[in-house]
C-alpha cells in the first residue's frame, strides 16, 4: 500500500500496518488522507515519533501538576488516576461539524420537549407515542417531581450525546446524557494543555475556540434564577471528593466562579435553600448539580442518601430555587426511548431526526423482544436505566449458558431490557509508544440552552480505547482522552478560552460566600502544613545530631539527642515511641523508630500520614488553589512517594536531603497561598490553622526540651538544637551576640511579637485574624474564641523571663511549665471554639420517629 507523503517514515508505516479494517477518521479510503488532516500530519511528521513522545510526557506532567485526575472505583492500586491525554487531536471539518451541530440542536430541542411533557401533561403516553411501562418503570422517573415548575422556560439546560462513526462513515448517537453531563471541564483542560504542548501548531491552525460555550453556560444559569436575576447566587452541587469526576466539578466551579458545595453545605429552611457559609446562611438561587437524581433529596427521593439536601424538592416546588438539570431528567437517558424518538420528532417538531441513533429494540414489545432473543449473540444487551458497576453486555462474548441465562432474564422482565446493534466504531490516529496506531473512538458533545435554541461546544471530549482491539473507552476501563479540533474557514480572532466580560446583570461578586465545609478544610490545610514542617525540621535536627555524635565522641551529644528524641514523640504524639514502654532500646538504636516516623503512612503521627491528610484536605478544596500552589502540592506527594522506598540499610544522609526538599516545598506552599490568595475569610482561616498549630507545637517542643534543668555541659547543645528546629538560630546570633542562655532563648521564642517563630507572634496574629472573621450581630460582647486568644496572649505578655528561667528546689522550671501548660490548654479550647463558631451553621439531621427506648419508657 502506498503511503502519503505526510505519513511517510516509521510512524506512518506502523499506523497503516495496524489498520483495524473499519472507517478511519484520517484516512477514509485506502491510501487517501482526508484534506482537513493534511496540514496537521505535516506538522506531526516534522516532530517525529520521539518529538511526539516528548510532548506526551509534557502533557502528562502538566496534567499531573494541575491535579487533573479521574477516580477509578474498585482499583486495588488506589482509586485516583492521572487523566490521560493523547497529543494527536481528532479533527472535524467545518462542513461536517455544521451538520452535526444542526442534528444535535434538533435532538436537544426534542428531548427538552419530551422531558417537559413527561413531567407535565404526559400527552406522549396518552397518545401512544411512548409506552407507559417505559416511563414509569425507569429508575429516573421521579413521581414527586411531576408538575414541579421549571424556571427559565427550559427543562433541559445541559445536554450531552455520545457519538460514534460507523463503518459506512456516518455519525450515530449511541446514547444521551441528561441528568448531570460530565466531561466539559475535562475538554477545557485538554484544550489548555494542548495549547502548551503544541503552541505553534495551535496558533497557526484555524480552530474554533471553547469560550463561548462556557459564557453561554453562565448566562443560561443566570436566566434560571427565580430571584435576584441581576446577581444570582449559583452553587455547584458535588457528591464529594470520592466521586469519579470530582476534579472536573472543582475545576468548573473555579472557572465559572461558583462555590463548590456538598449536600451538607446546604440546608432548606422555610422552603428556601441556604448555603452554610462563614457569614452565616446565604440564600441560593440556582444549583448546577452533579449529583444523581435519586440522591438529591432524602426526604422525597432516596431515603438512605447522605449526599443530598433534605427538602430540596419542596424548595423547587415552591419556586424558590432552580436546578440544572431538573431532578428527574435522567429519565431521558433511557435507551428504550431511542426507537420511539423518530415518531415523537415527527409529532412534536414536524420533521425527521437529522442525527440517527444506533438501532435499538425495546423488549417490552412482542415482535422486538422475539427479534432480540433470536439475535442475542449479535447484539448489545442493556437495562433501561444505568446501574453503577454494571456495564452493557456484549452477546458475542457469552457462551451458550450465558446466552440462556440472559434469555431467561429478558423473558422474566422484558420491559427492563433493550437490544442494540453493535457498531464498529471508527478509528483515529493515536500515539502508542513512539509510533502512531489506530484506536477506536467515541466523541461526547455538549450543548447548553440559550433563549431560542441550543449552543454546541465546538468539538467536545474524544475518548479512545486503551488497546487495539478494545471498544471500551471509559475512564473506569483505562480509556485515553483527546482534544477535538473543529476547523473553520476563518480564524475567530476575538474568541479565546478566557471568560469574556459579561453584562452587568450576570456578574457575580469576585469573593463569594465560602461554604463552612471549605472553611473547615482550609483551616486543617493550614494545620497539617505546619505540623508536617515542624515534624520535618525536628527530625532533620535529630539526624544532624546523629551525624555529629558519630564524628565527635562527646557525652553531651548523647544526652542532648535523648532529649530531642523524646521531644519528637511528644511533638508528633506517636506514642509510645521514645518515652513509653520499650523506650530504652529505641533510644539506644533510634534509626528504626525514626524510619517508622518518616516512612510508615499508617502510623498515627507519622510524617507521611500527616502529608496524606494535608493532600486530602487540599484536594477537597481544589477549586480554591492557584495552579502554582497545586503544583507544589503535587510535588510534595510525588517526592514523598519516592522517599518511602528508602532501603532499610541506607545511610540517613539521603533522608536529610529529602527533608530539606520537603521543608522547602512546604514553605513554598505557605508563601504561594499568602501571596496568591485573597486575604478574605478563607485565607484568614488557613493562616489561623497555621498559627494555631505553630503555637501548639512550639509549646510542646519547649515543654519537652527546656522545662527540665540540664547539666551546664548539655544546656548549650539543647538550646542550639531548639533554635535550629524553630528556624531561629541565625536570628538569635544576630540579636544577642552572646553565648546561648535560657532567658535570651525564652525571650526570643516566647515573648518576641516581631519574630515569626515566637509564641507571642502566633497569638498576636491569631488575635488579629479572629477579629476580622465574620461575627454574629446578635452577640455584641466578646465571643469565646476572642476571649480565649486574649487570655493566652495576656499570659504570655505578662510573663517574666527571669522568673521563667529560675528553678526553685525542683529539677524543673516550674513557672515555665505552668505557663506552657496553661497556653496549651487554652489553644485546645480555642480550636474547639473555632469549630463550633465557623464550621457548622445548621443542626445535623435528627430522627423524626420516636426512639424505641422512649416508647418503652
C-alpha positions in Angstrom: 0.0 0.0 0.0 1.4 3.4 -1.0 1.5 5.8 1.9 1.0 9.6 1.5 4.0 11.8 1.9 2.6 13.2 5.1 2.7 9.8 6.8 6.0 8.6 5.3 8.5 7.2 7.8 8.3 4.9 10.8 5.3 6.3 12.4 3.2 6.2 9.3 4.2 2.7 8.3 3.3 1.4 11.7 0.0 3.2 11.6 -1.0 1.7 8.3 0.3 -1.7 9.2 -2.1 -1.9 12.1 -5.3 -0.7 10.4 -8.3 -2.4 12.0 -10.4 -2.7 8.9 -13.0 -0.1 9.8 -13.7 3.5 9.0 -10.7 5.7 9.9 -11.1 9.4 10.7 -7.9 10.4 9.0 -7.9 8.0 6.0 -11.4 7.3 4.8 -10.2 5.1 1.9 -7.0 3.2 1.4 -4.1 5.5 0.7 -6.1 8.7 0.8 -5.7 11.2 3.6 -8.8 13.4 4.1 -8.0 17.0 3.1 -8.5 18.6 6.5 -5.9 16.3 8.1 -3.1 17.3 5.6 -1.6 20.3 7.5 -1.7 18.6 10.9 0.1 15.5 9.5 2.9 17.6 8.0 3.5 19.1 11.4 3.3 15.8 13.2 5.7 14.2 10.8 8.2 17.1 11.5 8.0 16.3 15.2 8.8 12.6 14.6 7.9 9.8 17.0 10.4 10.9 19.7 9.1 14.5 19.4 5.5 13.4 19.9 6.5 11.2 22.8 8.2 14.1 24.5 5.1 16.2 24.1 3.0 13.4 25.6 5.3 13.4 28.6 5.0 17.1 28.9 1.2 16.8 28.7 1.4 14.1 31.5 3.5 16.5 33.6 1.1 19.4 33.1 -2.0 17.3 33.9 -0.3 15.8 37.0 0.8 19.2 38.3 -2.6 20.7 37.7 -4.1 17.8 39.7 -6.2 16.6 36.8 -7.4 13.2 37.9 -10.2 10.6 37.5 -11.4 8.4 40.3 -11.4 4.7 39.4 -13.7 2.7 41.6 -12.6 -0.7 43.0 -9.0 -0.1 41.9 -6.6 -2.1 44.1 -3.7 0.3 43.4 -5.7 3.3 44.7 -8.6 5.0 43.1 -7.1 8.2 42.0 -5.5 8.1 38.5 -4.0 10.9 36.4 -6.0 12.0 33.4 -4.6 10.6 30.2 -4.3 12.9 27.1 -3.2 11.8 23.6 -1.2 14.6 21.9 -2.8 13.9 18.5 -6.1 15.6 18.3 -9.2 14.5 16.5 -10.1 16.8 13.6 -13.5 17.6 12.3 -14.1 19.6 9.1 -16.2 22.7 9.3 -18.9 21.4 6.9 -19.3 18.2 8.8 -19.5 20.0 12.1 -22.3 22.2 10.9 -24.3 19.1 10.0 -23.6 17.6 13.4 -24.4 20.8 15.2 -27.8 21.1 13.5 -28.6 17.5 14.3 -27.5 17.9 18.0 -29.5 21.1 18.4 -32.6 19.4 17.0 -32.1 16.5 19.3 -31.7 18.7 22.4 -34.8 20.6 21.4 -36.8 17.4 21.0 -35.6 15.9 24.4 -36.4 19.2 26.1 -40.0 18.9 24.9 -40.2 15.3 25.8 -39.0 16.0 29.4 -41.5 18.8 29.7 -44.3 16.6 28.6 -43.4 13.6 30.8 -43.3 15.7 34.0 -46.4 17.7 32.8 -49.4 16.6 30.8 -47.9 13.2 29.7 -49.6 13.6 26.3 -46.9 11.4 24.7 -48.1 8.5 26.8 -51.8 9.3 26.3 -51.3 9.5 22.5 -49.5 6.2 22.3 -46.1 7.7 21.3 -44.3 6.3 24.4 -45.3 3.2 26.3 -46.3 3.8 29.9 -44.1 1.0 31.2 -41.0 2.5 29.6 -41.5 5.7 31.6 -43.0 4.6 34.9 -40.6 1.6 35.4 -37.5 3.7 34.8 -35.5 4.5 38.0 -35.0 8.0 36.8 -38.7 8.8 36.7 -39.4 10.8 39.9 -43.1 10.9 40.6 -42.6 13.6 43.3 -41.3 15.9 40.5 -44.4 15.7 38.3 -45.9 19.1 38.0 -42.9 20.9 39.6 -42.4 24.2 37.9 -39.2 24.8 35.9 -37.6 28.2 35.7 -36.2 29.8 32.6 -38.5 28.2 30.1 -36.2 25.2 29.5 -36.3 21.8 31.2 -33.1 20.6 29.6 -30.4 23.2 30.3 -27.3 21.0 29.7 -27.2 18.1 27.3 -24.5 15.7 26.1 -24.6 13.0 23.5 -22.1 10.2 22.8 -21.4 9.9 19.1 -19.6 7.2 17.1 -19.0 6.9 13.4 -20.0 3.6 11.8 -18.2 1.6 9.1 -20.0 3.5 6.4 -18.7 6.9 7.7 -22.0 8.1 9.2 -22.2 9.5 12.7 -24.6 7.8 15.1 -25.9 8.7 18.5 -25.0 6.0 20.9 -26.8 7.4 24.0 -27.9 10.6 25.6 -26.6 12.2 28.9 -29.2 14.5 30.5 -29.1 14.5 34.3 -25.6 15.7 35.1 -23.5 15.5 31.9 -19.8 15.2 32.7 -16.7 15.9 30.6 -17.0 19.6 29.6 -14.4 20.5 32.2 -12.0 17.8 31.0 -12.5 19.0 27.4 -11.5 22.5 28.6 -8.4 21.3 30.4 -7.4 19.2 27.4 -7.5 22.3 25.2 -5.5 24.3 27.8 -2.8 21.6 27.8 -2.7 21.2 24.0 -2.0 24.9 23.7 1.0 24.4 25.9 2.5 21.3 24.2 1.7 22.4 20.6 1.6 26.2 20.8 2.8 26.9 17.3 0.5 24.3 15.7 -2.5 25.5 17.7 -1.7 29.2 16.9 -1.5 28.6 13.2 -4.5 26.3 12.9 -7.9 27.7 12.3 -9.7 26.0 15.3 -13.0 27.1 16.9 -12.5 28.1 20.5 -14.4 26.9 23.5 -15.0 30.1 25.5 -18.4 30.9 24.0 -19.9 27.7 25.3 -18.9 28.4 28.9 -20.0 32.0 28.7 -23.4 30.8 27.4 -23.5 28.3 30.3 -23.2 31.2 32.8 -25.9 33.1 31.1 -28.2 30.1 31.0 -27.8 29.6 34.7 -28.4 33.2 35.5 -31.7 33.1 33.5 -32.9 30.2 35.7 -32.8 32.3 38.9 -36.3 32.8 40.4 -35.0 35.8 42.3 -32.0 38.2 42.1 -31.5 37.7 38.4 -29.2 40.7 38.3 -26.9 38.9 40.8 -28.0 35.3 41.3 -26.2 33.1 43.8 -25.2 29.9 41.9 -23.5 26.9 43.5 -22.2 23.6 42.0 -23.5 20.7 44.0 -21.0 17.8 44.1 -21.2 14.3 45.6 -17.8 15.0 47.1 -14.1 14.2 46.6 -14.7 10.4 46.1 -16.8 10.9 43.0 -15.1 9.8 39.8 -15.2 13.3 38.2 -14.6 15.4 41.3 -11.6 17.2 39.7 -13.8 18.3 36.9 -16.5 19.6 39.3 -13.9 21.6 41.2 -12.3 22.9 38.0 -15.6 24.1 36.5 -16.7 25.7 39.8 -13.4 27.6 39.9 -13.6 28.5 36.2 -17.2 29.7 36.4 -16.6 31.5 39.7 -19.2 29.5 41.7 -18.8 27.9 45.2 -18.4 24.2 45.2 -20.8 22.7 47.7 -21.6 19.3 49.1 -25.1 18.3 50.3 -24.1 19.1 53.9 -23.2 22.6 52.9 -26.8 23.3 52.0 -29.9 23.4 54.1 -33.6 24.1 53.5 -35.5 26.5 55.7 -38.9 28.0 55.0 -38.9 26.4 51.6 -35.7 28.1 50.6 -32.2 26.7 50.0 -29.4 28.2 52.0 -25.6 27.9 51.8 -23.9 27.4 55.2 -21.0 29.9 55.0 -18.7 31.8 57.3 -21.0 34.8 57.0 -24.0 32.6 58.1 -26.8 31.3 55.8 -26.8 32.7 52.3 -29.8 32.1 50.0 -29.1 30.0 46.9 -30.9 30.9 43.7 -29.6 28.3 41.2 -27.9 24.8 41.7 -25.8 23.3 39.0 -25.9 19.8 40.1 -23.5 16.9 39.6 -25.5 14.6 41.9 -27.7 11.8 40.5 -31.4 12.3 40.7 -32.3 9.9 43.5 -29.6 11.1 45.8 -30.7 14.8 45.7 -33.3 14.7 48.5 -33.5 12.0 51.2 -37.0 13.3 52.2 -38.8 12.7 48.9 -36.4 10.5 46.9 -33.8 8.0 48.2 -34.2 8.0 52.0 -30.7 6.5 52.6 -28.9 9.2 50.7 -26.2 11.1 52.7 -25.3 13.2 49.7 -28.4 15.3 49.1 -30.3 18.2 50.7 -33.4 17.3 52.7 -36.3 19.3 51.5 -34.7 20.3 48.1 -37.7 19.0 46.0 -40.1 21.1 48.1 -37.9 24.2 47.7 -38.1 23.7 43.9 -41.8 23.0 44.1 -42.3 26.4 45.8 -40.3 28.1 43.1 -37.6 29.4 45.4 -34.6 27.6 43.7 -33.8 26.3 40.2 -31.7 23.3 39.4 -29.9 22.5 36.2 -30.7 19.9 35.1 -34.0 19.4 36.9 -34.4 16.4 39.2 -35.8 13.6 37.2 -34.0 14.4 34.0 -32.1 11.1 34.0 -35.3 9.7 32.5 -34.1 10.9 29.1 -31.1 8.6 29.4 -33.4 5.6 29.0 -32.2 3.7 25.9 -35.7 2.3 25.4 -36.7 5.8 24.2 -34.4 5.6 21.1 -36.7 3.6 18.8 -39.6 5.9 19.6 -37.8 9.3 19.1 -38.2 9.4 15.3 -42.0 9.2 15.6 -42.0 11.7 18.5 -39.9 14.1 16.4 -42.4 14.0 13.6 -45.2 14.6 16.1 -43.6 17.4 18.1 -41.2 19.0 15.5 -42.9 18.0 12.3 -39.5 16.8 10.9 -37.3 13.7 10.7 -34.4 13.4 13.0 -31.3 14.7 11.3 -28.9 12.7 13.5 -29.9 9.0 13.7 -29.4 6.8 16.8 -28.0 3.3 16.9 -30.6 0.7 16.1 -32.4 -0.3 19.3 -35.2 -2.8 20.1 -37.2 -2.4 23.3 -38.0 -5.9 24.6 -41.4 -4.6 26.0 -42.8 -5.0 22.5 -43.5 -8.7 21.5 -42.1 -8.5 18.0 -39.0 -6.6 19.1 -38.5 -9.0 22.0 -38.5 -12.0 19.8 -36.0 -10.4 17.4 -33.7 -9.7 20.3 -34.0 -13.2 21.7 -33.3 -14.7 18.3 -30.2 -12.5 17.7 -28.9 -12.2 21.2 -25.4 -13.3 20.3 -25.0 -10.4 17.8 -26.5 -7.6 19.9 -25.5 -5.4 22.9 -27.8 -6.0 25.9 -28.7 -3.1 28.2 -31.1 -2.4 31.0 -33.3 0.7 30.5 -31.5 2.5 33.3 -27.8 2.7 34.1 -26.7 0.9 37.2 -23.3 1.7 38.8 -20.9 -1.2 38.5 -23.0 -2.9 35.8 -22.0 -2.3 32.2 -23.5 -3.3 28.9 -23.3 -7.0 28.0 -22.0 -8.0 24.6 -23.9 -11.0 23.4 -21.0 -12.2 21.3 -18.8 -12.6 24.4 -21.3 -15.0 26.0 -21.2 -18.8 25.9 -24.4 -20.9 25.4 -25.0 -20.9 29.2 -24.6 -17.2 29.4 -27.0 -16.6 26.5 -29.6 -18.9 28.0 -29.3 -17.0 31.3 -29.9 -13.7 29.6 -32.8 -15.0 27.7 -34.4 -16.0 30.9 -33.9 -12.6 32.4 -35.4 -10.8 29.4 -38.4 -13.1 29.3 -38.9 -12.5 33.1 -38.9 -8.7 32.8 -38.9 -7.8 29.1 -39.8 -4.1 29.7 -36.5 -3.6 31.6 -34.2 -4.5 28.6 -33.2 -3.4 25.2 -31.1 -4.9 22.5 -28.8 -2.6 20.4 -26.9 -3.1 17.2 -23.2 -3.4 17.9 -21.4 -0.7 15.9 -17.8 -1.0 14.9 -16.5 2.5 15.9 -14.3 4.4 13.6 -10.6 4.6 14.5 -8.4 7.7 15.0 -4.6 8.1 14.8 -3.2 7.8 18.3 0.3 7.9 19.7 1.4 4.5 21.1 5.0 4.5 22.3 6.8 6.5 19.6 4.5 5.2 16.8 1.1 6.1 15.5 -1.6 3.4 15.7 -5.4 3.4 15.2 -7.7 3.3 18.2 -11.5 3.1 18.4 -13.0 6.4 19.5 -16.2 7.9 20.8 -17.0 11.7 20.8 -19.0 13.2 23.6 -20.6 16.5 22.5 -22.1 19.1 24.9 -24.9 21.7 24.4 -26.3 24.4 26.6 -29.6 26.1 26.3 -30.0 29.6 25.0 -33.2 31.7 24.9 -34.2 30.4 21.4 -32.0 27.4 20.7 -29.1 25.4 21.9 -25.4 26.2 21.6 -23.0 23.2 21.0 -19.4 23.2 22.2 -17.2 23.1 19.1 -15.9 19.6 19.2 -16.1 18.0 22.7 -14.4 15.2 24.6 -13.0 12.4 22.5 -12.1 9.2 24.2 -10.2 6.3 22.8 -9.8 2.7 23.8 -6.5 1.8 25.5 -5.9 -1.3 23.4 -6.1 -2.1 19.7 -9.0 -4.5 19.6 -10.9 -2.8 22.5 -14.1 -0.8 22.2 -14.2 0.3 25.8 -13.3 4.0 26.1 -14.5 4.9 29.6 -12.1 6.3 32.2 -13.0 3.4 34.5 -11.6 0.9 32.0 -8.4 2.9 31.3 -9.6 5.0 28.3 -7.5 7.9 27.0 -8.8 11.3 26.0 -8.1 13.5 23.0 -8.7 17.2 22.3 -11.2 17.7 19.5 -10.5 20.4 16.9 -13.3 21.8 14.8 -11.7 23.6 11.8 -13.1 26.8 10.5 -12.6 28.8 7.3 -11.6 32.0 9.1 -9.8 32.3 12.4 -12.0 33.6 15.2 -9.9 36.5 16.3 -11.9 37.5 19.3 -12.6 34.1 20.8 -10.3 32.8 23.5 -10.6 30.3 26.3 -10.7 33.1 28.9 -14.1 34.2 30.0 -15.1 37.4 28.3 -16.7 40.4 30.1 -20.4 39.9 30.7 -23.2 42.2 31.1 -23.5 43.8 34.5 -26.6 41.8 35.2 -24.7 38.4 35.2 -21.5 39.4 37.0 -21.2 37.9 40.5 -19.0 39.3 43.3 -15.5 38.0 42.9 -15.4 37.0 46.5 -18.5 34.9 47.0 -19.5 33.1 50.2 -17.2 30.4 51.5 -19.0 27.2 52.5 -18.4 26.1 56.0 -17.0 22.8 54.8 -14.4 24.6 52.7 -13.5 26.8 55.6 -13.0 23.8 57.8 -10.7 22.2 55.2 -8.7 25.3 54.7 -8.3 25.5 58.5 -6.9 22.0 58.5 -4.7 22.5 55.5 -3.0 25.2 57.5 -2.6 22.9 60.5 -1.3 20.0 58.5 1.1 22.2 56.6 2.6 23.5 59.8 2.5 20.0 61.5 4.5 18.5 58.6 7.0 21.3 58.5 7.7 21.2 62.3 8.0 17.4 62.3 10.4 17.5 59.4 12.5 20.2 61.0 12.8 18.4 64.3 13.7 15.1 62.7 16.3 16.8 60.5 17.9 18.3 63.6 18.0 14.8 65.2 19.6 13.3 62.1 22.2 16.1 62.2 22.9 15.3 65.8 23.3 11.6 65.0 26.0 12.6 62.4 27.8 14.8 65.0 27.7 12.0 67.5 29.4 9.7 65.1 32.1 12.2 64.3 32.8 13.6 67.8 32.7 11.4 70.9 31.0 13.9 73.2 28.8 12.6 76.1 26.8 15.8 75.9 25.7 14.9 72.4 24.1 11.7 73.6 22.2 13.4 76.4 21.0 16.2 74.1 20.0 13.6 71.5 18.0 11.7 74.1 16.0 14.9 74.9 15.4 15.6 71.2 14.2 12.0 70.6 11.7 12.3 73.5 10.6 15.6 72.1 9.8 14.1 68.7 7.5 11.6 70.3 5.7 14.3 72.2 5.6 16.6 69.2 4.1 14.0 66.9 2.0 12.2 69.6 3.5 8.9 68.2 3.4 7.1 71.5 5.0 5.0 73.0 8.0 6.0 70.8 10.9 7.2 72.8 9.0 7.8 76.1 6.8 4.7 76.6 7.4 1.1 77.2 10.5 -0.2 75.4 11.9 3.3 75.0 15.3 2.4 76.4 16.1 0.1 73.4 14.7 2.6 70.9 16.8 5.4 72.5 19.9 3.3 72.1 19.0 2.4 68.5 16.9 5.3 67.3 17.0 4.8 63.5 14.3 2.1 63.2 11.9 4.3 65.2 12.8 7.4 63.1 12.4 5.4 60.0 8.9 4.4 61.1 8.0 8.0 61.8 9.3 9.1 58.3 8.0 6.2 56.2 5.0 4.4 57.8 2.0 6.1 56.4 -0.4 4.0 58.6 1.2 5.1 61.8 -0.6 7.9 63.7 1.5 11.0 64.0 3.9 9.9 61.2 5.2 12.4 58.7 3.7 10.6 55.6 0.4 10.2 57.5 0.3 14.0 58.0 1.2 14.6 54.4 -1.6 12.3 53.2 -4.1 14.2 55.5 -2.7 17.5 54.1 -3.1 16.3 50.5 -6.7 15.1 51.1 -7.7 18.3 52.8 -6.1 20.4 50.0 -7.8 18.2 47.3 -11.2 18.7 48.9 -10.9 22.5 48.3 -9.1 22.1 44.9 -11.1 24.9 43.4 -9.5 27.5 45.8 -5.8 26.9 44.8 -3.9 28.6 42.1 -2.1 26.3 39.6 1.3 27.1 41.1 0.1 26.3 44.6 -1.4 23.0 43.4 1.9 22.1 41.6 3.7 22.4 44.9 1.1 20.1 46.5 1.7 17.6 43.7 5.5 17.8 44.0 5.1 17.1 47.8 3.1 14.0 47.0 5.4 12.8 44.3 8.6 13.4 46.2 7.5 11.6 49.4 6.3 8.6 47.5 9.9 8.2 46.3 11.2 8.7 49.8 9.0 5.9 51.1 11.0 3.4 49.1 14.2 4.2 51.1 16.2 1.0 51.6 16.4 -0.2 55.2 20.2 -0.3 55.2 20.9 3.0 53.5 22.5 5.8 55.5 20.3 8.6 56.7 22.0 11.3 54.6 19.6 10.8 51.8 16.7 11.3 54.2 18.2 14.6 55.3 18.3 15.7 51.7 14.6 14.7 51.3 13.7 16.5 54.4 15.4 19.6 53.1 13.4 19.4 49.9 10.1 18.8 51.8 10.6 21.8 54.1 11.4 23.9 51.1 8.2 22.9 49.3 6.0 23.3 52.4 7.4 26.8 52.9 6.8 27.5 49.2 3.2 26.4 49.5 2.7 28.7 52.5 4.3 31.6 50.6 2.2 31.0 47.5 -1.0 30.9 49.4 -0.1 34.1 51.2 0.8 35.9 48.0 -1.8 34.5 45.6 -5.0 34.0 47.7 -7.2 37.0 48.5 -6.9 37.7 52.2 -10.6 37.1 52.9 -12.2 34.8 55.4 -10.9 31.7 53.7 -7.3 32.8 53.8 -7.7 34.0 57.4 -8.8 30.5 58.5 -6.0 28.9 56.6 -3.5 31.2 58.4 -5.3 30.7 61.7 -4.8 27.0 61.3 -1.1 27.5 60.7 -0.6 29.9 63.6 -2.6 27.8 66.0 -0.6 24.7 65.1 2.7 26.5 65.3 1.8 27.9 68.7 0.7 24.4 69.8 3.9 22.7 68.5 6.2 25.4 69.9 4.8 25.0 73.4 5.1 21.2 73.0 8.7 21.5 71.9 9.7 23.9 74.7 8.0 21.7 77.3 9.8 18.6 76.1 13.2 20.2 75.9 13.5 23.3 78.2 11.3 22.7 81.2 13.8 20.2 82.7 17.0 21.5 84.2 20.0 20.4 82.2 23.6 19.9 83.1 25.7 23.0 82.2 27.6 20.9 79.7 24.4 20.0 77.9 22.2 23.1 78.1 24.0 24.9 75.3 23.5 22.0 72.9 19.8 21.7 73.8 19.2 25.4 73.3 21.0 25.4 70.0 19.0 22.4 68.8 15.7 24.1 69.8 16.7 27.3 68.0 17.7 25.3 64.9 14.4 23.4 64.9 12.4 26.6 65.1 14.5 28.3 62.4 15.6 30.9 64.9 19.4 30.3 65.3 20.5 33.0 62.9 18.1 35.5 64.4 19.4 34.7 67.9 23.0 35.1 66.9 22.4 38.4 65.2 20.4 39.8 68.0 22.2 38.7 71.2 25.8 38.1 70.0 26.4 36.1 73.2 26.6 32.6 74.5 23.4 30.6 74.5 21.4 31.3 77.6 18.0 30.2 78.6 16.5 33.7 79.4 17.5 35.0 76.0 16.2 32.0 74.2 12.8 32.2 76.0 12.6 35.9 75.3 13.0 35.2 71.6 10.8 32.1 71.3 8.1 33.1 73.8 7.8 36.9 74.1 9.1 38.5 70.8 6.0 39.7 69.0 8.0 40.5 65.9 9.7 37.1 65.4 7.6 34.9 63.1 8.5 31.8 65.1 7.8 33.2 68.5 4.7 32.1 70.5 3.7 35.7 71.1 3.8 36.4 67.4 1.4 33.5 66.7 -1.0 34.7 69.4 -0.9 38.3 68.1 -1.7 37.0 64.6 -4.5 34.8 65.9 -6.0 37.7 67.8 -5.8 39.9 64.7 -7.2 37.3 62.3 -10.1 36.3 64.6 -11.1 39.9 64.9 -11.6 40.1 61.2 -13.7 36.9 60.9 -17.5 37.4 60.5 -19.3 37.8 63.8 -22.9 37.3 64.8 -24.7 40.6 65.1 -26.7 39.2 68.0 -23.6 38.8 70.0 -22.4 42.3 71.0 -19.9 41.2 73.6 -16.6 39.4 73.1 -17.1 35.9 71.7 -15.5 32.7 73.1 -12.7 32.5 70.6 -11.7 36.1 71.2 -11.7 35.6 74.9 -9.5 32.5 74.7 -6.9 34.0 72.5 -6.8 37.2 74.5 -6.3 35.2 77.7 -3.4 33.2 76.2 -1.8 36.3 74.7 -2.1 38.2 78.0 -0.5 35.3 79.9 2.5 35.3 77.6 2.9 39.1 77.6 2.8 39.3 81.4 5.4 36.5 81.7 8.7 37.5 83.3 11.7 35.8 81.6 13.8 35.9 84.7 11.2 34.0 86.7 10.6 31.6 83.9 14.3 30.7 83.7 14.7 30.3 87.5 14.3 26.9 89.1 13.4 26.6 92.7 14.5 23.5 94.6 13.0 21.1 92.0 14.6 19.8 88.8 12.2 21.7 86.5 11.4 25.3 85.7 8.0 25.3 87.4 6.9 28.8 86.2 7.8 28.0 82.6 6.0 24.6 82.8 2.9 26.3 84.3 2.8 28.9 81.5 3.3 26.4 78.7 0.7 24.1 80.2 -1.9 26.9 80.5 -1.3 28.1 77.0 -1.6 24.6 75.6 -4.9 24.1 77.3 -6.2 27.5 76.0 -5.1 26.6 72.5 -7.0 23.3 72.6 -10.1 25.2 73.7 -9.6 27.8 71.0 -9.6 25.1 68.3 -12.9 23.7 69.6 -14.4 27.2 69.8 -13.5 28.0 66.2 -15.0 24.7 65.1 -18.3 25.5 66.8 -18.4 29.1 65.6 -17.4 28.8 61.9 -17.6 25.2 60.6 -21.3 24.5 61.1 -24.3 26.8 60.7 -27.1 24.3 60.9 -28.2 21.5 63.1 -27.5 18.0 61.9 -30.3 15.6 60.8 -32.5 14.3 63.6 -34.7 11.2 63.7 -38.3 12.3 63.4 -39.8 9.0 64.6 -39.9 8.2 68.3 -37.0 6.4 69.8 -37.9 2.8 70.8 -36.4 3.3 74.2 -38.6 6.3 74.8 -41.7 4.3 73.7 -40.9 1.6 76.2 -40.5 4.2 79.0 
